[in-house]
Amino acid sequence: MSAYTSDIAETDDTPFTTASGARTEHGVIACPRKYDFGTQVKIKGEIYTCEDRMNIRYDGEHFDIWMEHKTDAYNWGRRLIEVKIIK
């Protein structure tokens, strides 16, 4: 698991719009393509909603939590964390 922001260097030319068309906000997560938009996942007791997609180069079970501030995303770093799929 990693974290990302709406920095254009980390996204595309619409950095505040997710792949589902939703606006980025706390609780948004980029999920592997096998999970439908709207799928809910539980991470460390908090619920996140799949509204964005991982880049195709990431396969498997890589998730990416959206964060408002780059320093928070850097501090999150990369982690191996259990993700519970709620749907």
DSSP file (Angstrom, degrees, kcal/mol; ACC not computed):
  #  RESIDUE AA STRUCTURE BP1 BP2  ACC     N-H-->O    O-->H-N    N-H-->O    O-->H-N    TCO  KAPPA ALPHA  PHI   PSI    X-CA   Y-CA   Z-CA
    1    1 A M              0   0    0      0, 0.0    78,-2.7     0, 0.0     2,-0.2   0.000 360.0 360.0 360.0 144.8    0.0    0.0    0.0
    2    2 A S  E     -a   64   0A   0     61,-2.0    63,-2.6    76,-0.2     2,-0.3  -0.774 360.0-120.8-139.3-175.5    1.1    3.5   -0.7
    3    3 A A  E     -a   65   0A   0     74,-0.4     2,-0.3    61,-0.3    63,-0.2  -0.960  22.0-173.8-133.8 151.8   -0.4    7.0   -0.7
    4    4 A Y  E     -a   66   0A   0     61,-2.6    63,-2.9    -2,-0.3     2,-0.2  -0.917   8.7-150.5-139.5 166.5   -0.8    9.7   -3.4
    5    5 A T        -     0   0    0     -2,-0.3    63,-0.1    61,-0.2    64,-0.1  -0.656  39.2 -95.6-124.7-177.3   -1.9   13.3   -3.7
    6    6 A S  S    S+     0   0    0     61,-0.3     2,-0.2    62,-0.2     5,-0.1   0.180  72.6 137.7 -88.4  17.9   -3.6   15.3   -6.4
    7    7 A D    >>  -     0   0    0      1,-0.2     3,-2.5     3,-0.1     4,-0.8  -0.475  61.1-130.5 -62.3 130.0   -0.2   16.6   -7.6
    8    8 A I  T 34 S+     0   0    0      1,-0.3     3,-0.3     2,-0.2    -1,-0.2   0.756 106.5  64.3 -58.7 -25.1   -0.2   16.6  -11.4
    9    9 A A  T 34 S+     0   0    0      1,-0.2    -1,-0.3     6,-0.0    -2,-0.1   0.711 108.4  41.2 -69.3 -19.1    3.1   14.7  -11.3
   10   10 A E  T <4 S+     0   0    0     -3,-2.5    -1,-0.2     2,-0.1    -2,-0.2   0.521 127.7  19.1-103.8  -8.8    1.4   11.8   -9.6
   11   11 A T  S  < S-     0   0    0     -4,-0.8     2,-0.2    -3,-0.3    -3,-0.1   0.020  90.4 -85.2-129.0-128.7   -1.9   11.8  -11.6
   12   12 A D        -     0   0    0     -6,-0.1    -1,-0.2    -2,-0.1    -2,-0.1  -0.516  61.6 -61.9-134.6-155.5   -3.0   13.2  -15.0
   13   13 A D  S    S+     0   0    0      1,-0.3    -5,-0.1    -2,-0.2     0, 0.0   0.441 129.8  53.7 -81.8   3.4   -4.3   16.5  -16.3
   14   14 A T    >   +     0   0    0      3,-0.1     3,-1.9     1,-0.1    -1,-0.3  -0.586  68.4 168.2-127.4  69.3   -7.4   16.2  -14.1
   15   15 A P  T 3  S+     0   0    0      0, 0.0    -1,-0.1     0, 0.0    -2,-0.1   0.644  72.4  49.0 -66.0 -16.9   -5.7   15.7  -10.7
   16   16 A F  T 3  S+     0   0    0      7,-0.1     8,-2.0     2,-0.1     2,-0.5   0.349  97.6  80.2-103.7   6.8   -8.8   16.2   -8.5
   17   17 A T  B <  S-F   23   0B   0     -3,-1.9     6,-0.2     6,-0.2    -3,-0.1  -0.960  71.4-144.6-115.1 127.1  -11.0   13.9  -10.5
   18   18 A T    >   -     0   0    0      4,-3.3     3,-1.3    -2,-0.5    34,-0.2  -0.247  33.1 -97.8 -81.1 173.7  -10.8   10.1   -9.9
   19   19 A A  T 3  S+     0   0    0      1,-0.3    33,-0.2     2,-0.1    -1,-0.1   0.781 126.0  54.4 -62.5 -27.5  -11.2    7.4  -12.5
   20   20 A S  T 3  S-     0   0    0     31,-2.1    -1,-0.3     2,-0.1    32,-0.1   0.613 121.5-107.7 -81.3 -11.6  -14.8    7.0  -11.5
   21   21 A G  S <  S+     0   0    0     -3,-1.3    -2,-0.1     1,-0.4    31,-0.1   0.330  78.5 130.6  99.1  -5.5  -15.5   10.7  -12.0
   22   22 A A        -     0   0    0     29,-0.3    -4,-3.3    -5,-0.1    -1,-0.4  -0.339  62.8-107.3 -74.8 161.7  -15.7   11.4   -8.2
   23   23 A R  B     -F   17   0B   0     -6,-0.2    -6,-0.2    -3,-0.1     2,-0.1  -0.686  38.5-102.4 -87.9 143.8  -13.8   14.3   -6.7
   24   24 A T        +     0   0    0     -8,-2.0     2,-0.3    -2,-0.3    -1,-0.1  -0.411  59.3 141.5 -65.3 141.1  -10.8   13.4   -4.5
   25   25 A E    >   -     0   0    0     -2,-0.1     3,-1.8    -3,-0.0    41,-0.2  -0.961  58.6 -56.9-167.3 168.7  -11.4   13.7   -0.8
   26   26 A H  T 3  S+     0   0    0     -2,-0.3     3,-0.1     1,-0.2    41,-0.1  -0.334 121.8  35.0 -56.1 134.2  -10.6   11.9    2.5
   27   27 A G  T 3  S+     0   0    0     39,-0.4    22,-3.1     1,-0.4     2,-0.3   0.345  85.7 126.0 100.4  -4.8  -11.7    8.3    2.2
   28   28 A V  E <   -b   49   0A   0     -3,-1.8    38,-2.3    20,-0.2    -1,-0.4  -0.676  34.8-178.8 -86.1 139.8  -10.9    7.8   -1.5
   29   29 A I  E     -bC  50  65A   0     20,-2.0    22,-1.7    -2,-0.3    23,-1.5  -0.997  27.5-130.1-138.3 143.7   -8.6    5.0   -2.5
   30   30 A A  E     -bC  52  64A   0     34,-3.2    34,-2.1    -2,-0.4    23,-0.3  -0.826  36.2-169.4 -89.8 128.1   -7.2    3.7   -5.8
   31   31 A C  E     -b   53   0A   0     21,-2.3    23,-1.7    -2,-0.5    32,-0.1  -0.746  30.3 -84.5-117.5 161.0   -7.8    0.0   -6.1
   32   32 A P    >   -     0   0    0      0, 0.0     3,-2.0     0, 0.0    -1,-0.1  -0.303  49.3-108.1 -57.4 151.6   -6.7   -2.8   -8.4
   33   33 A R  T 3  S+     0   0    0      1,-0.3     4,-0.1    21,-0.1    26,-0.0   0.664 112.3  72.6 -62.1 -18.5   -8.8   -3.0  -11.5
   34   34 A K  T 3  S+     0   0    0      2,-0.1     2,-0.4     0, 0.0    -1,-0.3   0.655  85.0  79.9 -73.3 -13.2  -10.6   -6.2  -10.4
   35   35 A Y  S <  S-     0   0    0     -3,-2.0    -4,-0.1     4,-0.0     3,-0.1  -0.815  83.8-124.0 -97.4 132.9  -12.6   -4.2   -7.8
   36   36 A D    >   -     0   0    0     -2,-0.4     3,-1.9     1,-0.1    14,-0.2  -0.326  34.1 -93.1 -68.7 151.7  -15.6   -2.2   -8.9
   37   37 A F  T 3  S+     0   0    0      1,-0.2    14,-0.2    14,-0.1    -1,-0.1  -0.422 115.9  35.8 -58.4 141.0  -15.9    1.5   -8.2
   38   38 A G  T 3  S+     0   0    0     12,-3.2    -1,-0.2     1,-0.4    13,-0.1   0.244  80.7 140.8  94.1 -13.1  -17.8    1.9   -5.0
   39   39 A T    <   -     0   0    0     -3,-1.9    11,-3.1    11,-0.3     2,-0.4  -0.426  44.8-140.5 -61.5 134.5  -16.2   -1.1   -3.3
   40   40 A Q  E     -D   49   0A   0      9,-0.2    46,-3.2    -2,-0.1    47,-1.6  -0.814  18.9-172.2-101.7 140.9  -15.5   -0.4    0.3
   41   41 A V  E     -DE  48  85A   0      7,-2.6     7,-2.9    -2,-0.4     2,-0.5  -0.949  16.5-137.8-129.3 150.5  -12.4   -1.5    2.0
   42   42 A K  E     +DE  47  84A   0     42,-2.8    42,-2.3    -2,-0.3     2,-0.4  -0.942  22.5 175.7-113.2 125.5  -11.4   -1.4    5.7
   43   43 A I  E >  S-D   46   0A   0      3,-2.8     3,-2.2    -2,-0.5    40,-0.1  -0.987  71.9 -19.8-132.1 120.2   -7.8   -0.4    6.6
   44   44 A K  T 3  S-     0   0    0     38,-0.5    -1,-0.1    -2,-0.4     3,-0.1   0.871 128.3 -50.5  50.0  42.4   -6.7    0.0   10.2
   45   45 A G  T 3  S+     0   0    0      1,-0.2     2,-0.4     0, 0.0    -1,-0.3   0.412 117.1 109.4  81.9  -1.7  -10.3    0.4   11.3
   46   46 A E  E <   - D   0  43A   0     -3,-2.2    -3,-2.8     0, 0.0     2,-0.4  -0.872  63.7-130.7-112.0 142.4  -11.2    3.1    8.7
   47   47 A I  E     - D   0  42A   0     -2,-0.4     2,-0.3    -5,-0.2    -5,-0.2  -0.760  24.8-177.2 -93.5 132.5  -13.5    2.7    5.7
   48   48 A Y  E     - D   0  41A   0     -7,-2.9    -7,-2.6    -2,-0.4     2,-0.5  -0.908  17.2-137.1-123.9 154.0  -12.3    3.8    2.2
   49   49 A T  E     -bD  28  40A   0    -22,-3.1   -20,-2.0    -2,-0.3     2,-0.8  -0.949  19.1-122.3-116.9 131.1  -14.1    3.7   -1.1
   50   50 A C  E     +b   29   0A   0    -11,-3.1   -12,-3.2    -2,-0.5   -11,-0.3  -0.588  54.9 139.9 -71.1 106.9  -12.6    2.6   -4.4
   51   51 A E  E     +     0   0A   0    -22,-1.7   -31,-2.1    -2,-0.8   -29,-0.3   0.392  59.7  49.3-125.0  -6.2  -13.1    5.6   -6.6
   52   52 A D  E    S-b   30   0A   0    -23,-1.5   -21,-2.3   -33,-0.2     2,-0.3  -0.840  73.3-124.9-133.1 168.2   -9.7    5.5   -8.4
   53   53 A R  E     -b   31   0A   0    -23,-0.3     2,-0.2    -2,-0.3   -23,-0.1  -0.870  18.8-120.0-117.7 147.1   -7.6    3.0  -10.3
   54   54 A M        -     0   0    0    -23,-1.7   -21,-0.1    -2,-0.3   -23,-0.1  -0.548  45.9 -92.2 -75.4 148.9   -4.0    1.9   -9.9
   55   55 A N    >   -     0   0    0     -2,-0.2     3,-2.3     1,-0.1    -1,-0.1  -0.340  38.0-113.5 -57.9 145.3   -1.8    2.4  -12.9
   56   56 A I  T 3  S+     0   0    0      1,-0.3    -1,-0.1    -3,-0.1    -2,-0.1   0.736 113.0  70.4 -57.0 -24.9   -1.8   -0.7  -15.1
   57   57 A R  T 3  S+     0   0    0      1,-0.1     2,-0.7     2,-0.0    -1,-0.3   0.702  86.9  75.2 -69.8 -16.5    1.9   -1.3  -14.2
   58   58 A Y    <   +     0   0    0     -3,-2.3     2,-0.2     4,-0.1    -4,-0.1  -0.855  66.4 173.3 -96.4 114.8    0.8   -2.3  -10.7
   59   59 A D        +     0   0    0     -2,-0.7     2,-0.3   -27,-0.1     3,-0.2  -0.602  41.4  31.9-110.0 177.3   -0.7   -5.7  -10.6
   60   60 A G  S    S-     0   0    0     -2,-0.2    -2,-0.1     1,-0.2     0, 0.0  -0.617 118.1 -25.5  83.3-135.2   -1.8   -7.8   -7.7
   61   61 A E  S    S+     0   0    0     -2,-0.3     2,-0.5   -29,-0.1    -1,-0.2  -0.290  80.2 146.1-116.9  45.0   -3.2   -6.3   -4.6
   62   62 A H        -     0   0    0     -3,-0.2     2,-0.3   -61,-0.1    -8,-0.1  -0.741  23.7-173.3 -88.1 127.0   -1.6   -2.8   -4.5
   63   63 A F        -     0   0    0     -2,-0.5   -61,-2.0   -32,-0.1     2,-0.4  -0.860  10.1-157.7-116.5 153.9   -3.8    0.0   -3.1
   64   64 A D  E     -aC   2  30A   0    -34,-2.1   -34,-3.2    -2,-0.3     2,-0.3  -0.947   9.1-148.5-137.6 111.3   -3.1    3.7   -3.0
   65   65 A I  E     -aC   3  29A   0    -63,-2.6   -61,-2.6    -2,-0.4     2,-0.3  -0.631  18.3-127.0 -83.5 133.3   -4.8    6.0   -0.4
   66   66 A W  E     -a    4   0A   0    -38,-2.3   -39,-0.4    -2,-0.3     2,-0.3  -0.631  29.9-176.2 -78.8 135.9   -5.5    9.6   -1.5
   67   67 A M        -     0   0    0    -63,-2.9   -61,-0.3    -2,-0.3     6,-0.1  -0.979  28.2-137.9-132.0 146.5   -4.1   12.2    0.9
   68   68 A E  S    S+     0   0    0     -2,-0.3     2,-0.4   -63,-0.1   -62,-0.2   0.869  86.9  51.8 -71.0 -37.7   -4.5   16.0    0.7
   69   69 A H  S  > S-     0   0    0      1,-0.1     4,-1.9   -64,-0.1     3,-0.4  -0.863  70.1-142.3-112.2 135.2   -0.9   16.9    1.7
   70   70 A K  H  > S+     0   0    0     -2,-0.4     4,-2.8     1,-0.2     5,-0.2   0.850 103.0  58.4 -59.7 -36.7    2.2   15.6    0.1
   71   71 A T  H  > S+     0   0    0      1,-0.2     4,-2.4     2,-0.2    -1,-0.2   0.885 105.6  50.2 -63.3 -36.6    4.0   15.4    3.4
   72   72 A D  H  > S+     0   0    0     -3,-0.4     4,-2.0     2,-0.2    -1,-0.2   0.909 111.1  48.7 -65.9 -41.5    1.3   13.1    4.8
   73   73 A A  H  X S+     0   0    0     -4,-1.9     4,-2.2     2,-0.2   -70,-0.2   0.916 112.1  48.4 -64.8 -42.7    1.7   10.8    1.7
   74   74 A Y  H  < S+     0   0    0     -4,-2.8    -2,-0.2     1,-0.2    -1,-0.2   0.913 111.1  50.6 -62.1 -42.5    5.5   10.8    2.1
   75   75 A N  H  < S+     0   0    0     -4,-2.4    -1,-0.2     1,-0.2    -2,-0.2   0.841 108.5  52.6 -65.5 -32.5    5.2   10.0    5.8
   76   76 A W  H  < S+     0   0    0     -4,-2.0    -1,-0.2    -5,-0.1    -2,-0.2   0.927  85.6 163.1 -65.9 -45.0    2.8    7.1    4.9
   77   77 A G     <  -     0   0    0     -4,-2.2     2,-0.4    -5,-0.1   -74,-0.4  -0.327  52.8 -33.9  64.9-142.2    5.4    5.7    2.5
   78   78 A R        +     0   0    0    -76,-0.2     2,-0.3    -4,-0.1   -76,-0.2  -0.963  68.7 176.2-116.8 134.3    4.9    2.1    1.4
   79   79 A R        -     0   0    0    -78,-2.7     2,-0.8    -2,-0.4    -2,-0.0  -0.970  35.2-130.7-139.0 150.6    3.4   -0.4    3.8
   80   80 A L        +     0   0    0     -2,-0.3     2,-0.4     2,-0.0    -2,-0.0  -0.903  48.0 162.3 -98.6 107.0    2.3   -4.0    3.9
   81   81 A I        -     0   0    0     -2,-0.8     2,-0.3   -38,-0.0    -2,-0.1  -0.953  42.9-110.1-132.4 144.6   -1.1   -3.7    5.5
   82   82 A E        -     0   0    0     -2,-0.4     2,-0.5     2,-0.0   -38,-0.5  -0.589  31.7-163.4 -73.1 131.5   -4.1   -6.0    5.7
   83   83 A V        -     0   0    0     -2,-0.3     2,-0.6   -40,-0.1   -40,-0.2  -0.978   4.5-154.5-118.9 124.2   -7.1   -4.7    3.6
   84   84 A K  E     -E   42   0A   0    -42,-2.3   -42,-2.8    -2,-0.5     2,-0.5  -0.881  12.4-139.5-101.2 123.2  -10.5   -6.2    4.3
   85   85 A I  E     +E   41   0A   0     -2,-0.6   -44,-0.2   -44,-0.2   -46,-0.0  -0.706  27.3 170.1 -82.6 123.0  -12.9   -6.0    1.3
   86   86 A I              0   0    0    -46,-3.2   -45,-0.2    -2,-0.5    -1,-0.2   0.824 360.0 360.0 -98.9 -41.5  -16.4   -5.0    2.5
   87   87 A K              0   0    0    -47,-1.6   -46,-0.1   -51,-0.1    -2,-0.1   0.405 360.0 360.0  66.4 360.0  -18.2   -4.3   -0.8
